Amino acid sequence: MVKRPLGLVCLMISLVLYLIVSVKPASVQDYRAYAGKMITVEGRVYKKESIRQTNGPVTVLYLKLVSEDGSKRKEVRDVPGAQKVICYLKSGQKEPEMGSVIRITGKFTSFERASNPGQFDAYSYYQILGISYRLNQAVISAKSQKYNKFTQTAYQIRNFLSKKLFEYLPEQEASVMQTMLLGEKGGMDKELKALYQRNGIAHILAISGLHISMIGMGVYSLLKKCAVPMKVSAALSALAMLLYCMMTGFSVSAVRAVIMFSLHMGAVMAERTYDMLTAAAVAAVLILISQPLYLLHSGFVFSFGCVLGIGLILPALTEGKKEIHPAVKKVLGGLGMMVVTLPIYLWFYYQFPVYSVFLNLLVIPLMSFLMAAGLLLLACSILCPPTVLPFAWLIEGILRIYEKVCGVCDTLPGNLLTCGRPEKWQIVIYVLVLLLLILFRKKGNLLLRWGIAATAVLLVTVPVREGFKITFLDVGQGDCICIEDGYGKNYLVDGGSSSVNSVGEYRIIPFLKSQGISRLEAVFVTHPDEDHCNGIRELMESGELQGIAIKHLVLPDISQDGKEEAYLELEQMAAKAGIPVSYISRGQQIAKNGLTITCLHPSKGYLTKDANEYSTVLTLTNGNFSAMLTGDVEGEGEQKLTQLLQETGGSKITVLKVAHHGSKYSTGETFLETISPDIALISAGENNSYGHPHEELLERLTEAGCHIYQTKDSGAITIKYKKGKVTVDPFIP
């Protein structure tokens, strides 16, 4: 890098920007006061797309907010700080042209903030893109006559090419090629996209360096073969890629690739040597000057991380003093890219697709044929439609190969390495070890360099044990509790919500991945109400596929006559998923690694028609720490529980998970007097229709001397016990 002064300067600027972003986090706007209100804004359309939803395709507009006369302004109507907005058009609305200024009214919706570890933070994601909120069911009331003919033409060309793909290819294959060639992501099948992501080949869908270099160099070579002067060919190729990037939506990876390609073509025109690392550094600074928060964007980090890996790490892992066989060198290259991308995968997705190392050795070479076939199909569909068929067959064949090999990898053992998000100090040490590897590039032998790389991998994949802890997840109106014993054994108690859609997919499973949990010794379902088990159903259906195995499903041991349909359905789902079902009743225990889980309720064969009454109640003990998890127990169930505790002399509880989300009909005075909890945890959704937690209950807890925590206020709440000390860590400070 010392030999690259421009690259060194750009690197220093990037480091300064990273320090600024880290030390001074971006301000957070509180838009809760506007939730659900009808908001009217004026803005200029800078992007349009069509996305697939359950009720059909929806047109989405991206607006840069302006005043009524079309000039820029930073505050619009009653919503301060907004500069860009997404609008989901109501069905039947006519699309405005690109660059036109419109007045539009829709229902205000803020982007959801993460309230659990591992949960996707939509607010932060859109903050990086400069988008403040969105309007749903939006209706356009006025539109300017003027619009940007250039960008509108580019949009129309993209739509025209998309229709050609769907005309000559099956829907699924057409949507993949539409995403790959035109940057249209909204129409791709969700399950197919997830398949690619699980197996580490989703990068082929993003417009990136692979696409730009293939298309750009193809244009450049074609122009030269047509006797166009070299410098003119270079200039026209760079311009073509800029227009292509504009047509496909200016994703961060595409912008990086186009800047680097343009610098490459500039070097050709200036008859200078092109340096990839310097070009990458310049591209990074140009992007970061416009938005420093891109340093936190997964696309930015992946894109530049791969370039740095190719330029710095791969040579150190594939070059030896002796000639290496080309096949061996390719395998070493694949493993080398794993070394580069592993910490990035773990930081953003908490897992690494192990077989992607070898899968990409097949996928990437076929990409050249796939993209060439896609471009030729589009060209032939316009110039000579009868010649399209061979290219359509080739596209279908390659995509089916991709799908089949991904399906095979899904079935292989150890497909997903679930390590959780590394600590920041692990990432720092990882980078330092890789710098050591670069220093040994020409000094040490290849075996030594791979030893250094293996050390780096080991450092970032070894989980950091924090000791015994319990996390009460924020699942809205519902319950989900994760218990980690500090020795690698993990348990889940309930997992459901009546206010959050797909709570398993979007909250529970991401949390487990982020903690490096790939196996649950037992999943306890206290009772089969939806707000306690619909996420568990998702986990049983797709958890194994996503790298999370359930060893046992544990249900309350009640009378056969008391098992309602929902209870029986859980048994059937477990049987279908190959998960053994165990039944627990009063007095039964699980004891391992210093943790004891004891069931206090229900008694064996308990008979009642009220699922809340037979709700499983568990106590956890670890040293001097104790916790009681009460599900939704109330009524006769709570009375029997209290009687049992009184008969056994009662015991002071450190942490109480308050029953039934803070209902006034549970957690009575006598019960509280018997267990005298220090900390009370309430899991309930914000503004829930039940009014949980009720004021009467909060008063009882306060009078009992409890420190009260609520997931709706604090997000996920983690309680740690280590060396006799209890700490409470709310996710939201």
Secondary structure, 3 states (H helix, E strand, C coil): CCCCHHHHHHHHHHHHHHHHHHHCCCCCCCCHHHCCCEEEEEEEEEEEEEEEECCEEEEEEEEEEECCCCCECCCECCECCCCEEEEEECCCCCCCCCCCEEEEEEEEECCCCCCCCCCCCHHHHHHHCCEEEEEEEEEEEEECCCCCHHHHHHHHHHHHHHHHHHHHCCHHHHHHHHHHHHCCCCCCCHHHHHHHHHCCCHHHHCCCHHHHHHHHHHHHHHHHHCCCCHHHHHHHHHHHHHHHHHHHCCCHHHHHHHHHHHHHHHHHHHCCCCCHHHHHHHHHHHHHHHCHHHHHCHHHHHHHHHHHHHHHHHHHHHCCCCCCCHHHHHHHHHHHHHHHHHHHHHHHHCEEECCHHHHHHHHHHHHHHHHHHHHHHHHHHHHCHHHCHHHHHHHHHHHHHHHHHHHHHHHCCCCEEECCCCCHHHHHHHHHHHHHHHHCCCCCCHHHHHHHHHHHHHHHHCCCCCCEEEEECCCCCCCEEEEECCCCCEEEEEECCCCCCCHHHHHHHHHHHHCCCCEECEEECCCCCHHHHHHHHHHHHHCCCCCCEECCEEEECECHHHCCHHHHHHHHHHHHHCCCEEEECCCCEEEECCEEEEEEECCCCECCCCCCCCCCEEEEEECCEEEEECCCCCCHHHHHHHHHHHHCCCCCCCEEECHHHHCCCCCCHHHHHHHCCCEEEECCCCCCCCCCCCHHHHHHHHHCCCEEEEHHHHCCEEEEEECCEEEEEECCC
